[in-house]
Amino acid sequence: MDQSLIQPEKMELVVVTHVVDAITFWAQNVTAEINEKINEMLTEKCPSAPILMGTPNSHKVYGARYSEDKCWYRCTVQQQTEDKFYILYIDYGNTEIVSRSDLVELPEALQTTGFAKKYKFWGFHVSSEQDSPLFSQGKSFLQNMIHGKKLRVHKKSVCFDGTILVEAFQGNLDIGEELLKFKFAKVSLPSNRENSIPSVNLQEHAGLWPTRTPPRELDTLGSPLGCMPKLRPIFSDLKPHIIKEQKTIIAPQPVEKLNAGQETLTEIKASKTDVNGQHLCSQDTEQEPNETESELQRMREVINDKDMEIKKLKEEGSAIQQHASLLVQQLEEAKLELQTLKETYEKTVEIEHNGPATVANRISQLAKKVDSLRKLRESNPCSTDEDHLLESITIVMNYRISMPLCSERLELAWKAYDQTLENLRGCQTMADIESLVNIRNEARGVLLSAVDDFLQEVDKLPINKRMDRLKDVATSLTAIFSSVILEEQTEECSFEKFCEWKGHKQQKIKNVRKTTDEALFALSSWAAKLSKFSCLMEKTSLTEEDVAEGVDEILMNADNALCEELETEFSEQDDQERKIVFNAFRKAMQDIKREQSLLEVLRQKYELNTKFKLEIQQWQSGPPKADELFAVKKRIRSLRSQLRWKLVEVSCLEEAEELDLPEILKKKEEIAETRNALFQEISNEKKQYILLCDLMKRGFLELPMIYPDAEINGYMNSAGLLMKSLDRDMFDAEPMKELSGRRPLLSTDFQGQKVVLKCYAVDEETEAKILEQAAEYHRAQQQNPTTVPLLALFCGKSDPLAYVMVPHYSNGSLRAIQKSSPLSPCEIRKVMKGVALGLQSLHAASLIHASLHPNNVFVIGREKGIVGDYDFTKAPEQRVFDSGMVAGSLSLVAPELKQGQLPSPASDMFAFGGIMLWLHVPDFSGTLESERPDEFTGLSLDAKLHKLLLKLLISPTRLSASETLKEDYFI
């Protein structure tokens, strides 16, 4: 179209930002008032903006980090696949696939329409498939011609998807004509002009490219002309054209669309058959045969005319094919001529302008640098440590979880509730108990309300997800910055300094890349100018001087820009930059640990309050009672009476003159059944005590005063050891005469377990003492089961004895093992390590054994040693001078005890060392004095054992139990 026919006010000046294909491009209006602050706002806001979470909104504008320059631009999300997003940069028109970490939310100030618009050449369609070489060549041709340049466009119409159909001009050059000339595009007609039958005449119109290639040269036979998208007119003079009707009417109603140009011969024959079928049907229905015959004849004439038209089209197609072959041949000849001309021209330019350094060599070097730079730009945009640190800082700063506001109210409620429990614990009279219980219940109600609010608030927080995310971030940062020392102090503004430094660095990289792109674009433009000058198929006003002008400067600028960008990309950080990065890393790790600690406290508090709520909800209908305990005690009394009566019956039967053995056996079986039932009820009684003690720990401190007969305090004070329902006459016990030295020992069964009853003669004073010491020992043993456990403690109801129940070890004591089958050195190490662990647990509980000797150490399976209990009626200073404190001829009493000092953990370790020496040297007869360390010199001891014994027996600073376990001998 002649530009003089276009009104100036309808022309717009645009600059091309992106080329899609040979006929489609994106451009910005040059006259539009573009906000220059948008790039600055993006650089400032995006690094600290929240990352896109969930499903994006297709109508919303987001910020995206472009993979080429790692800078931020505005975009919209077109499609999402898992955590990958297909986006459109709305200010430039190019597209890209990015990850979720490269998308951020933008403030309202940046939620504006994009600057770039999509344009398409009016009246054209692409002449090849998308995956064909011609398609790529057409895109490259248009890219070199218009990308980054200003065009004058004449708007013709707008598609429904917003694409603007235009005619475009660059100077006096019609871009559409150029595309058509090189066959990168073909002329299309609007969708309402689809009839391509030659007999159907199209109305002439100036807007349908009248000066361009005639219709016979547009396409080959059968190519569709109606592939152009439907338009919505924007000018009144662009109304759809009307197809003229043919003189011969085929049917009574007008034909709207004829696609005969696309019909094959088979389809025409099929239409003949259809017409014949219509004729037969009409014969059955028409009243006038003559008219029907006349109509049929006219139809046959139309079909014959169409046959002639198809034949004519085939002839034209053959002629076009021959013409195309001729053009291909001419094109090959032109390529050969162009190559010759190009070689001649390059030699001329080299000689006149570049001297010895050839253009080809310089371009070859530039190509290598461009290839290196392309690979560098195509690498992972988040591959650098600084980028990963920046992303981690964003995660740490955003979505941070803090302690809920309701936690303060919860803490106050807990303090008030604990105070009511303390008042209840100090109550000594029944008169005050009721009022204190009511106050406690009111405080509990307030606490439950605060707990509910706290739990509801915490349920809304993604604590587990946040902890996992922080753990992943900390792990990745530690792996990257493993050499950085975390203990150093950091500034509070470390994040701000790092973000500022990173922003400046990104801006510098962006500027350097922009310079490189401009230099390479200038080089590409020069190459396009050379290509146009060398093309013999078109006229050009370019001269040899025009092409050669400024080549040196273009090549030098491109080389300098490439070198500068490569140097920038591979430059290392200086000390100041490393300090900024390391401080940001330390600050990130400190914030992560601080938040992890807070989240862990929050999680523990949540679990504690959840447990408290569930426990209290069980007793909302009423406070707990001890009725089940009293019911169990009643059954125990009944079974105990039955057991006594049956024992009397058996005794009478055994003393009768005539023994009734079957009856005696029957009674003994009944006694065994009654005893087992009694022991089972005693076990149930213990379970009820445990339940009531647990309720007291949960806040029901009034139970001992409400139920004094239950004796709950006595059970709690003994650490669950005291069982008053037991009595000596319940057991079928036998004396252990071989072991009953200083006190009687009884062997019996209890709940299917072989046990030993240790008997202690007690009065009121010693009964309280034995109960206190046994409870202390029992608590220490429960913490670390490396000493002999106490199963129960009870006082006889018919004798002044206290009984301590312990397990019966069939293998016997350490002395008995060594007498029958001595332990090997390896077994000694395992057994004595268990003894050291037992002493460690006792000493940790501030208990002194003071009675460690071979008879009081028990061996299990020749691999584990456990420390036996001691005389609970004696103090440590009384137990230490027991006649049993010997091992062979060795005295196990520490030298300081002989000098009048009190027993201590060190004296226990001396006895431990003496037993170790006795186990390895049973016949040792020397003395263990610090003044004579040479006593061990003549002994054949392992070096590690010798070193350990010196530290336990000779050294003035004796090892503790925990230090002994760390010695090389046990390791």
Secondary structure, 3 states (H helix, E strand, C coil): CCHHHCCHHHEEEEEEEEECCCCEEEEEECCCCCCCHHHHHHHHHHHHCCECCCCCCCCCCEEEECCCCCCEEEEEEEEEECCEEEEEECCCCCEEEEEHHHEEECCHHHCCCCCEEEEEECCEEECCCCCCHHHHHHHHHHHHHHCCCEEEEEEEEEECCCCEEEEEEECCEEHHHHHHHCCCEEECCCCCCCCCCCCCCCCCCCCCCCCCCCHHHCCCCCCCCCCCCCEEECCCCCCCCCCCCCCCCCCCCCCCCCCHHHCCHHHHHHHHHHHHHHHHHHHHHCCCHHHHHHHHHHHHHHHHHHHHHHHHHHHHHHHHHHHHHHHHHHHHHHHHHHHHHHHHHHHHHHHHHHCCCCHHHHHHHHHHHHHHHHHHHHCCCCCCHHHHHHHHHHHHHCCCCCCCCHHHHHHHHHHHHHHHHHHHHCCCCHHHHHHHHHHHHHHHHHHHHHHHHHHHHHHCCCHHHHHHHHHHHHHHHHHHCCCCCCCCCCCCCHHHHHHHHHHHHHHHHHHHHHHHHHHHHHHHHHHHHHHHHHCCCCCCCCCHHHHHCCHHHHHHHHHHHHHHHHHHHCCCCCHHHHHHHHHHHHHHHHHHHHHHHHHHHHHHHHHHHHHHHHHHHCCCCCCCCCHHHHHHHHHHHHHHHHHHHHHHHHHHHHHCCCCCHHHHHHHHHHHHHHHHHHHHHHHHHHHHHHHHHHHHHCCCCCHHHHCHHHCHHHHHHCCCCECCCCCHHHCCCEECCCCCCCCCEEEEEECCEEEEEEEEECCHHHHHHHHHHHHHHHHHHHHCCCECCCCEEEECCCCCEEEEEEECCCCCEHHHHHHHCCCCHHHHHHHHHHHHHHHHHHHHCCCCCCCCCHHHEEEECCCEEEECCCCCCCCHHHHCCCCCCEECCEECCCHHHHCCCCCCHHHHHHHHHHHHHHHHCCCCCCCCCCCCHHHHCCCCCCHHHHHHHHHHHHCCCCCCHHHHHCCCCCC
